[in-house]
Amino acid sequence: MQQMRALGFYSRIFVLLMGAGVLAAGCMPNLMSFNEVSPAQLLSYPGAPLAQDGRPRFRQMVCTLAKQRSSGGDSPLDCMNLLWRMTDEKKPQSPPPPLPSHDSRLRILIVPGAFAECFPEFGFPFEDAAASLRQRGCRIDFIPVSGRAGADHNAAQIAEAVEQLPEDPADRIVLIGHSKGAVDILHFLVNHPHPARRITAVVSVAGPVNGSPLADDFAATYRRVFSRMPLMYCQPNDLDVVNSLTRSYCMTWIASHRLPEHVKYFSLGGFARREDIHPIMLLTYDLLSAVEPRNDGYVAFSDQMIPGGTLLGYANLDHYDIALPVRERLNFGGINSRAAARELLFEAIVLTLAEFLNSASITSAN
């Protein structure tokens, strides 16, 4: 009952934001038009490690999983349109290799994003998909972090969680970060090198690795006005949550810190057309579209790549739909569920990790 009251309170806030977004739609001048007929673009810095392209294989996995579910009686999901096909995406291997088996060595830890602690009614990222895979033997847990704290504060929380894991040489620990959770993970790897040695791979999902211009614009207002507002489930902490998402901060940090080379990095980004963005993000989508229409409501598609990592693709989903059931829980104007898409993407991520482990094992054996 308490959570339902909280949901009603936040829903009223979201309705106001929705109205603001609708009003803003007609007065935001776009310098660019929405265009998926272009190559993938990664905003980076001189000397950054080169990115790898994993889009063809990841698309194969998603489509194979979609076909399996359709043959099992589930409604078919258009896997080709779930992931944007940019003009530079190469054709996948034909015939496609079989899907790998789930790897029992994987221990997956999921880190939520900014303000997630403040909205427990939405759950953890990929919570439903994780529950389904747990029933099949996958080891998946969550690391709660402070919803209103900066990246360094949350990096220490991740370090504590990793240090508490039992020592098992067979384990391959993977961290998956949604949104700011990806930024927190990168800070953990740099700030806490001893526990970071236990990490095998990191996956960023809609992570603002380079930050977001929205945060640059809003950081001062947040700290001055909103940072000390009482919220039921989360404390203000160091007041640095928005500042640690600014492009000015994130790009300076990523350019001046070397990420551990023993970790394998993957990035799944996302962007959507305006009509596919949830109403609560219309205002921020329009603001960001003035400089980059290919955004997910909060983050431009070119800011979502870990330097030196493997690009898995760009989902045709907004910032929440890719990992959280916000659309289903708020139900503004009827439910248009993205749950099946989230489950496909999450299992494809887990299978990508299993395939990487298998490949790494073969390489080390030779």
C-alpha positions in Angstrom: 0.0 0.0 0.0 2.8 2.4 0.8 4.4 1.7 -2.5 1.1 2.3 -4.3 0.9 5.7 -2.6 4.4 6.5 -3.7 3.6 5.4 -7.2 0.6 7.8 -7.3 2.8 10.7 -6.1 5.4 10.1 -8.7 2.8 9.6 -11.3 1.5 13.1 -10.7 5.0 14.4 -11.1 5.4 12.5 -14.4 2.1 13.8 -15.7 3.4 17.3 -15.2 6.6 16.5 -17.1 4.5 14.9 -19.8 2.5 18.1 -20.2 5.7 20.1 -20.3 7.1 17.9 -23.0 4.0 18.2 -25.2 4.1 22.0 -24.9 7.8 22.0 -25.7 7.4 19.9 -28.8 6.5 22.8 -31.0 9.1 25.3 -29.9 12.3 23.3 -29.8 14.4 24.1 -32.9 16.2 21.0 -34.2 19.5 21.6 -35.9 19.4 18.0 -37.2 16.7 15.7 -38.4 16.2 12.1 -37.3 18.2 9.9 -39.6 19.0 6.2 -39.1 20.6 6.0 -42.6 24.1 6.8 -41.4 27.0 4.9 -39.9 27.3 4.4 -36.1 29.0 7.4 -34.6 31.1 7.4 -31.4 32.1 10.6 -29.6 35.6 10.0 -28.3 39.0 11.6 -27.6 42.4 11.5 -29.4 44.3 8.3 -28.4 41.2 6.4 -27.2 41.3 2.6 -27.6 39.6 1.5 -30.8 36.1 0.1 -30.6 35.2 -3.3 -31.9 32.0 -4.0 -33.8 29.9 -6.9 -32.4 26.6 -5.8 -34.0 26.2 -8.6 -36.6 26.7 -11.4 -34.1 24.5 -9.8 -31.5 21.7 -9.3 -34.0 22.0 -13.0 -34.9 21.6 -14.0 -31.3 18.6 -11.7 -30.8 16.9 -13.0 -34.0 17.7 -16.7 -33.1 16.2 -16.2 -29.7 13.1 -14.5 -31.1 12.6 -17.4 -33.6 12.9 -19.9 -30.7 10.3 -18.1 -28.7 7.9 -17.8 -31.7 8.2 -21.6 -32.3 7.4 -22.2 -28.7 4.0 -20.5 -29.1 4.9 -16.9 -28.0 3.9 -14.0 -30.2 6.7 -13.3 -32.7 8.8 -10.3 -32.1 10.3 -8.3 -35.0 13.9 -8.8 -34.1 15.2 -6.9 -37.2 13.5 -3.7 -36.0 14.4 -4.2 -32.4 17.9 -3.2 -33.3 18.7 -0.3 -35.6 20.6 -1.3 -38.7 23.0 1.5 -39.5 24.6 1.8 -42.9 28.0 0.5 -41.8 26.7 -2.7 -40.1 28.3 -5.7 -41.9 26.3 -8.7 -42.9 26.4 -11.5 -40.3 28.1 -14.8 -40.9 26.0 -17.3 -42.9 24.8 -19.7 -41.8 24.8 -18.4 -38.3 26.8 -20.2 -35.7 24.7 -22.0 -33.1 23.9 -20.2 -29.9 26.3 -20.9 -27.0 25.1 -22.7 -23.9 24.7 -20.6 -20.7 28.0 -20.7 -18.9 27.8 -21.7 -15.2 31.0 -19.8 -14.5 29.3 -16.5 -15.0 28.3 -14.5 -11.9 26.4 -11.5 -13.1 25.9 -8.4 -11.0 23.5 -5.6 -12.2 24.0 -2.0 -11.1 21.0 0.4 -11.5 21.1 4.0 -12.6 20.6 7.5 -11.2 17.6 7.9 -8.9 16.7 4.2 -9.2 16.8 3.9 -5.4 14.2 6.6 -5.2 11.6 4.7 -7.3 11.6 1.1 -5.9 8.2 0.5 -7.6 10.0 0.2 -10.9 12.4 -2.6 -9.6 15.9 -3.3 -10.7 17.1 -3.3 -14.4 16.1 -6.5 -16.2 14.6 -7.8 -13.0 11.9 -10.0 -14.8 14.4 -11.2 -17.4 16.9 -12.1 -14.7 14.3 -14.1 -12.7 13.5 -16.1 -15.8 17.2 -17.0 -16.4 17.7 -17.7 -12.7 15.2 -20.5 -13.1 17.6 -22.0 -15.7 20.6 -21.9 -13.4 22.1 -18.5 -14.2 23.6 -16.7 -11.2 22.3 -13.1 -11.4 22.2 -10.6 -8.5 21.8 -6.8 -8.0 24.0 -4.2 -6.4 21.9 -1.5 -4.8 23.7 1.9 -5.1 22.7 5.3 -3.8 20.2 7.0 -6.2 21.3 10.6 -5.5 25.1 10.2 -5.0 28.0 10.7 -7.4 29.9 8.1 -9.3 32.8 7.9 -6.8 30.5 7.3 -3.8 28.7 4.5 -5.7 32.0 3.0 -6.9 32.8 2.3 -3.2 29.5 0.6 -2.8 30.2 -1.7 -5.8 33.7 -2.4 -4.4 32.2 -3.5 -1.1 29.7 -5.8 -2.8 32.4 -7.4 -4.9 34.7 -7.9 -1.9 31.9 -9.7 -0.1 31.6 -12.3 -2.8 33.1 -15.7 -1.9 36.5 -16.4 -3.5 36.1 -19.0 -6.3 38.7 -19.2 -9.0 36.2 -20.7 -11.4 33.9 -17.7 -11.1 33.8 -15.1 -13.9 32.3 -12.0 -12.4 30.5 -9.6 -14.8 29.1 -6.2 -14.0 26.1 -4.9 -16.1 25.3 -1.2 -15.6 22.1 0.5 -16.7 22.4 4.2 -17.3 24.5 5.9 -14.6 25.2 2.4 -13.3 27.7 2.0 -16.1 29.5 5.2 -15.1 29.6 4.0 -11.5 31.1 0.7 -12.6 33.9 2.4 -14.6 34.8 4.5 -11.5 34.9 1.4 -9.4 37.3 -0.3 -11.8 39.7 2.7 -11.6 39.2 3.7 -7.9 39.3 0.2 -6.4 41.9 -1.8 -8.4 42.2 -4.7 -5.9 38.5 -5.9 -6.1 38.5 -4.8 -9.7 41.0 -7.6 -10.5 38.2 -10.1 -10.0 36.1 -8.6 -12.8 36.1 -10.4 -16.2 33.7 -8.2 -18.2 31.5 -5.1 -18.0 28.4 -4.4 -20.1 27.0 -0.8 -20.4 23.3 -0.6 -21.3 22.2 2.9 -22.3 25.2 4.2 -20.3 26.0 7.9 -20.5 29.7 7.0 -20.8 30.5 10.5 -22.1 27.8 12.1 -20.0 24.8 14.0 -21.4 24.5 17.7 -22.4 21.2 17.6 -20.4 23.1 17.1 -17.2 25.5 20.0 -18.1 22.4 22.2 -18.4 20.7 20.9 -15.3 23.5 20.3 -12.8 23.6 23.8 -11.2 19.8 23.9 -10.9 19.7 20.4 -9.3 22.3 21.2 -6.7 20.8 24.6 -5.9 17.1 23.6 -5.9 16.3 19.9 -6.1 19.2 18.2 -4.4 17.9 18.6 -0.8 14.3 17.8 -1.6 13.1 15.0 0.7 12.3 11.7 -1.1 10.8 8.7 0.7 13.4 6.1 -0.3 16.7 7.9 -1.0 18.9 10.3 0.9 20.7 13.3 -0.8 24.2 11.9 0.0 26.9 13.9 -1.7 24.6 15.9 -4.0 26.8 14.9 -6.9 24.5 12.6 -9.0 23.8 15.1 -11.8 27.3 16.6 -11.9 28.8 13.2 -12.4 26.7 12.8 -15.5 27.7 16.0 -17.2 29.6 15.6 -20.5 32.2 18.1 -19.3 32.9 15.8 -16.3 32.5 12.4 -17.9 34.6 13.1 -21.0 37.4 14.7 -18.9 37.4 11.7 -16.6 37.3 9.0 -19.3 40.1 10.7 -21.2 42.3 11.0 -18.1 41.9 7.5 -16.6 43.0 4.2 -18.1 40.5 1.4 -17.7 41.9 -2.0 -16.7 43.0 -3.9 -19.7 42.1 -7.3 -18.3 38.4 -6.5 -18.4 36.4 -7.0 -21.6 34.0 -4.2 -22.3 30.6 -4.3 -24.1 28.1 -1.5 -24.9 24.5 -1.7 -25.9 23.1 1.7 -26.7 19.6 2.8 -27.8 17.7 5.6 -29.4 14.1 6.0 -30.7 11.8 8.2 -32.7 9.8 10.8 -30.8 6.6 8.8 -31.1 8.2 5.8 -29.4 9.5 7.8 -26.4 7.5 7.5 -23.2 5.7 10.8 -22.4 7.7 11.4 -19.2 10.8 12.0 -21.3 9.3 14.1 -24.1 10.7 17.3 -22.7 14.3 15.9 -22.3 14.1 14.2 -25.7 13.2 17.4 -27.4 15.9 19.4 -25.6 18.5 16.9 -26.6 17.1 16.6 -30.1 18.1 20.2 -30.8 21.7 18.8 -31.1 21.2 15.1 -31.6 17.7 13.6 -32.5 19.1 10.0 -32.2 18.8 9.9 -28.5 16.9 7.7 -26.0 15.3 10.5 -24.1 18.3 11.2 -21.9 21.5 10.2 -23.8 22.7 10.7 -27.3 23.5 7.5 -29.2 27.1 8.7 -29.8 27.8 9.0 -26.0 26.9 5.4 -25.1 30.1 3.6 -26.0 32.9 2.5 -23.6 36.3 3.3 -25.2 38.0 0.1 -26.5 34.8 -1.9 -26.0 32.6 -4.0 -28.3 29.5 -2.3 -29.7 26.6 -4.7 -29.5 24.2 -2.4 -31.2 21.5 0.2 -30.7 18.1 -0.9 -29.5 15.0 0.8 -30.9 13.9 1.6 -27.3 13.9 4.6 -25.0 16.1 5.0 -21.9 13.7 3.2 -19.6 12.1 0.6 -22.0 15.5 -0.9 -22.6 15.8 -2.1 -19.0 12.9 -1.1 -16.8 9.1 -1.6 -16.9 8.3 2.1 -16.3 5.9 2.1 -19.3 4.0 -0.8 -17.9 3.9 0.4 -14.3 2.8 4.0 -15.1 0.4 3.0 -17.9 -0.2 6.5 -19.3 -2.7 6.0 -22.2 -2.6 2.2 -22.1 0.1 -0.4 -21.8 2.4 -1.0 -24.7 4.7 -3.5 -23.1 8.4 -3.8 -23.9 8.9 -6.8 -21.6 9.5 -9.3 -24.4 12.1 -7.0 -26.0 13.9 -6.6 -22.7 14.0 -10.4 -22.2 15.4 -10.9 -25.6 18.1 -8.3 -25.2 19.1 -9.5 -21.8 19.5 -13.1 -22.7 21.4 -12.1 -25.8 23.8 -10.1 -23.5 24.2 -13.2 -21.3 24.9 -15.4 -24.3 27.4 -12.9 -25.7 29.3 -13.1 -22.4 29.2 -16.9 -22.5 30.5 -17.0 -26.0 33.3 -14.6 -25.0 34.3 -16.8 -22.1 34.3 -19.8 -24.4 36.5 -18.0 -27.0 38.8 -16.8 -24.3 39.2 -20.3 -22.9 40.0 -21.7 -26.3 42.6 -19.0 -26.9 44.3 -19.5 -23.6 44.4 -23.3 -24.2 46.2 -22.8 -27.5 
